[in-house]
């Protein structure tokens, strides 16, 4: 799991059929103080997280494939929660 910030949406006219109906978002992993750490990832989001909101994302591909209902889906990242409060210095 990673703490991340939503940096944008992905719009695709062609995509894997398992991703139809799913919102795709760009998630920038961040550190405890909010600084960017690493490369942005694309995740599916069923929570409706807004721009620049902090979220918790999981890289559990099996859970992501179960969520979309297709074991051959290329999906890997999944938003599993929206952060309401975050104590500085506490790692997720």
N, C-alpha and C positions, 0 to 999 in steps of 0.2 A: 504494500500500500504506500501511496505517496500523497503528500499534501501538494495541491496544485491550484493554479488560478486559471479561470476561463479567459482565453484571449481572443476567441472568435468562433464562428460557425463554419462548417464545411458544407458547400452546396455541390452536389454531384448529379449530373444528368444521367450518368451511367455508373452503376455500382453493383456489387454482388447482390443477388436477389435477397439474401438473408438480412441485408441492411435496409430494405424498403420499410419506410415508416419509422425508422429510428433517427433521432437527432444526433448529428455528429458534431463534436466540439473540439477545439484546439485547447489542450491543457498544458500549461507551462508549469513543470515541477518547481516548487519553491522551498526555501529553507524556513526555519522557525521564525526568522525575522522578516520574511516576505521577499527575500532576494531570489532571483532566478537561479536554478540549479539544473544543469543538464539541458537536453533537447526537448522541445515541445512534442507531445504525443497526441494522437487523434483518438478520442474515446466516444463510445455511445453514451447517451445521457437520457434517462427516463425521468429525471428529477426536475428538469426545467431550470437548471442553474443559469443565472444571468451573467452578463459580461463582467469580468473582473471579480466575480465571487470566488471565494476559496472553496475547494471541493476536496474530497478524498477519492482517489482513483485506485483501482486495483488492476494489476497486470495478469490476473488469473484468467488465462485464455479459456479454460474449461468452463468457468462460471459465465464468461462473456458469451461463449457459444451456446450454453444452456439458456441464457437470457433471450437470445435471438431464435432459439429453437432449431439450430442447424449445426450439427457436429462438424461439418466441412466448411463452416464460415471462416473467413480470414480475420474476423474481429479478435482483438486481444485486450484492449483497454476498456474499462467500464467505470463510469462515475457511480460510486456506491453511497455517497452522501454529500450534502451541502453543509459547510461549516457555519454554525451560528456564532460561536465564540471560539477564540483561540488564545490560550495563555502563552505569551511570549516565552521562548526558551523551551517549550514542551514539544518533543518530537512525536509525530504520528506513528 
